[in-house]
Structure formats: C-alpha cells, structure tokens
Amino acid sequence: MPNAPLWRGALYRGPCAAHMAKAMTKTPAAPLIPPSPAEDDYLAAVAAAGPQPEIEGDDPFALFAQWLEAAKAKEINDPNAMCLSTVDAEGLPDARMVLLKGLDERGFVFYTNRQSAKGRELDAHPRAALTFHWKSLRRSVRVRGEVETVSEAEADAYFATRARSAQIGAWASLQSQPLEARLALETRIAREGARFGLGAVPRPPHWIGYRVVPSSLEFWRDRAFRLHERLVFRRQGPGWRTERLYP
C-alpha cells in the first residue's frame, strides 16, 4: 500500500499510550518563589509560638545586645553579619554583607580596605544603613546614621586579633579591583607572606575601621498575617525617643 499513512500499523513510531499518560500526569515543579502562608499555616505558627510580649526598652544598644546574644545561640553561622548600604557617586544604592566587629554606645563598627568600593563611597558620602536579619529568630534590626573612622589604636588592636593568613590577605588583596585570574591573587599572597616571613604583620595603612553612629534604630519582629511589630528609636538630644510603626 504505497499510499498508506505512516501512522498505521508497524510503521508507527510515536510514543506508546503509557508514556503519553505518564507525561500528562507528571508532577509540576515546585514554584521558584515560595507561596504566601495559608490561613492554617499562620494559625499553627501562632499556636506553636504562644503569647509574645511587645518589644520594650529605653536603651537601643542594650536591646540590640540582647537580640544579638539570642542570635548567637540560634543562627547557623555569622550572627554578626549585616548588610551595609551606601551610595556611589551617581547616588545609586550599593549593598553588601560585612561583619560587625565592635559595638558600644558610640555605634556599630566594621573594618575594610579603604580603597574598596565601599571605602571610597563612605569617604565621599559618610552616611550608611545597616540591616541585621536573623531568620532563625524572625527578627531584624535596621540602623541608619552618619559614619566616622575609628582611631588608629582601635584599628591596630582589632587587626592584631586576626589570623595571620587573614592579616597577609589584607596586604595582598586589591579589594574591588578587577582580578584577571585566581592565580594572580595567590601569587600576591605568597609574595606578601615571604615579605613578612616569621615576623609580625602590621596593619596596612589603607585597612581601617568605620563606625556607623546611629540616628535611628528599628527593631522588627515577625507576627502572623504580616502584622509585624516595629519599634523605632530616634536620637533626641543626648537620649532617645521611641515610637511604634504600623507594619
């Protein structure tokens, strides 16, 4: 039968019915973006958490210290990690994760290469915002304020506590500059290691500390149905005034 269609009889080579049925009933992939919790999910979370007192306090640094201690006990790693936000020469926001390395009534301290992108941005526009987010606690703290450099003595004291390899890395890395290959960085590390030998590694003059002096701090805590709790401390003269915000 020269005119027989190819789909008839033994000439047919399409998928069998079983394969077609399996393809049609294939489980769809989970969505990339998690869906919002359902009503029952919220109710279960509320029942599990139990009653929670409102966020209270008159000293934002003491309250922050309490929350950080709780995060140290719960977070998998780096409870002192924070998102540092700055602006560049065009006013475009820039953000990256850094580590909090100092805290007192003066403010929040971190260290970096002054020649890095964040160092250049802070020198040009000495204002910044910090965000701490502790997923295990469902808490967050936002800090905004002016930025100042820490003293040379403070920077020297902290640098001395770093591991020797990290100290050498501070000399070797041309932070934020283009890197042609990983080998180039490793070569610079080897060169700086040989230069210092077994002697002490001093702090590089471009490796400094910055202090964010807060004008405001917002403490945020998760609540069911997106009705989160927000308490803000705003600097007022030598002290602070507080206010609660709608979620």
Secondary structure, DSSP 8 states (H G I E B T S, - for coil): -TT--TTSGGG--S--HHHHHHHHT------SS-----HHHHHHHHHHH--------S-HHHHHHHHHHHHHHH-SS-TTEEEEEEE-TTS-EEEEEEE--EEETTEEEEEEETTSHHHHHHHHS-EEEEEEEETTTTEEEEEEEEEEE--HHHHHHHHTTS-HHHHHHHHH--TTS--S-HHHHHHHHHHHHHHHTTS-----TTEEEEEEEEEEEEEEE--GGG--EEEEEEEETTEEEEEE---
